[in-house]
Amino acid sequence: MLDSKKIVKVVSVVVASISMMGVGASVSEAAGFTAPKLGVSEVAPTNPLIKKGDKIFVVVKDTKNQKVNVLNANGKKTAKKVSMGSTFTAKAVKKANGKKIVKINKSQWLNAKDVVKD
C-alpha cells in the first residue's frame, strides 16, 4: 500500500514538472515572437466637403416631417421648404450665422447638415 502511494506521488510530480516545462517553453517562445508591421489604415471621410458644382441630395433625419427648411443668404429660415429626396447642384457654399449653408438657386440656401454629396 505504501509503495503504491509513493509511485502515484512520484508520477504526479513528474507529470506536473513536465507540464510546467511545456508552459515555460511556450511563454519564452511567445516572448521572442515579433508581430508583423501593419500599414497605416486609411479612413474614408464620413462627410465629404461639398463644393460648388457638386450634386447634392436632401436627406431628412425626422421621419414624420419629410421637408427641410429653406434658408436665406444670412442663414435665417424662410417660409419655403424642400422635400426629402430632392437633388440639386450646389451653386455656392458659405458659412453664415454659425452654420454652413449651400446655395441651391438664386435666393435659396440649405443647411449643409440637411444635404449629402450625391
C-alpha positions in Angstrom: 0.0 0.0 0.0 2.7 2.4 0.9 4.7 1.7 -2.3 1.6 2.5 -4.5 1.1 5.9 -2.8 4.8 6.7 -3.4 4.5 5.7 -7.0 1.4 7.8 -7.5 3.1 10.8 -5.8 6.3 10.4 -8.0 4.3 10.1 -11.2 2.2 13.1 -10.3 5.3 15.2 -9.6 6.9 14.1 -12.9 3.7 15.0 -14.8 3.4 18.3 -13.1 7.1 19.2 -13.8 6.8 18.2 -17.5 3.6 20.3 -17.9 5.4 23.3 -16.3 8.3 22.9 -18.6 5.9 22.9 -21.6 4.3 26.1 -20.3 7.6 27.8 -19.8 8.8 26.9 -23.3 5.7 28.3 -24.9 5.9 31.5 -22.8 9.6 32.0 -23.9 8.6 31.3 -27.5 5.8 33.9 -27.3 8.2 36.4 -25.9 10.6 36.0 -28.8 7.8 36.4 -31.4 7.6 39.8 -33.1 4.4 40.9 -34.7 4.4 41.9 -38.4 4.3 45.6 -39.1 0.9 46.7 -40.3 0.3 49.6 -42.7 -1.5 52.8 -41.7 -5.2 52.4 -42.2 -7.0 54.8 -44.5 -10.2 56.3 -43.1 -12.8 57.4 -45.5 -14.3 60.7 -44.7 -17.8 60.4 -43.2 -19.0 63.8 -44.5 -17.0 64.8 -47.6 -16.9 68.5 -48.2 -19.5 69.9 -50.6 -18.0 72.3 -53.2 -19.5 74.5 -55.9 -20.8 72.4 -58.8 -21.3 69.2 -56.7 -24.6 67.3 -57.0 -26.3 67.3 -53.6 -29.2 65.2 -52.2 -31.6 66.3 -49.5 -31.9 63.9 -46.5 -34.2 64.2 -43.5 -33.5 62.7 -40.1 -37.0 63.1 -38.9 -39.4 60.6 -40.5 -42.6 62.4 -39.6 -41.6 65.7 -41.2 -40.3 64.9 -44.7 -39.4 68.5 -45.5 -36.3 70.7 -44.9 -36.4 74.5 -44.2 -35.0 76.8 -46.9 -32.7 79.5 -45.6 -31.9 82.9 -46.9 -28.3 84.2 -47.6 -27.9 85.2 -43.9 -28.8 81.7 -42.7 -32.3 82.6 -41.4 -35.3 80.4 -42.1 -37.8 81.3 -44.7 -41.4 80.1 -45.2 -40.4 77.8 -48.1 -39.5 74.1 -47.6 -37.8 71.4 -49.8 -38.9 67.8 -49.7 -36.6 64.9 -48.9 -35.0 63.2 -51.9 -34.7 66.4 -54.0 -31.4 66.7 -55.9 -29.7 70.0 -56.7 -26.4 71.3 -58.0 -24.5 73.4 -55.4 -24.2 76.9 -56.7 -22.1 78.1 -53.7 -21.1 77.2 -50.2 -20.5 79.6 -47.3 -20.7 79.9 -43.6 -23.4 82.3 -42.3 -24.7 82.8 -38.8 -22.6 79.9 -37.4 -24.0 77.4 -40.0 -22.5 76.1 -43.2 -25.1 76.6 -45.9 -25.3 75.5 -49.6 -26.9 77.7 -52.3 -29.3 75.7 -54.5 -30.7 78.5 -56.6 -30.8 82.3 -56.9 -32.0 83.1 -53.4 -32.5 79.7 -51.7 -29.9 78.1 -49.4 -30.0 74.8 -47.4 -28.2 73.9 -44.2 -25.2 71.6 -45.0 -26.4 69.2 -42.3 -29.5 68.5 -44.4 -27.7 67.6 -47.6 -25.2 64.9 -48.7 -22.9 64.8 -51.6 -24.6 62.7 -54.4 
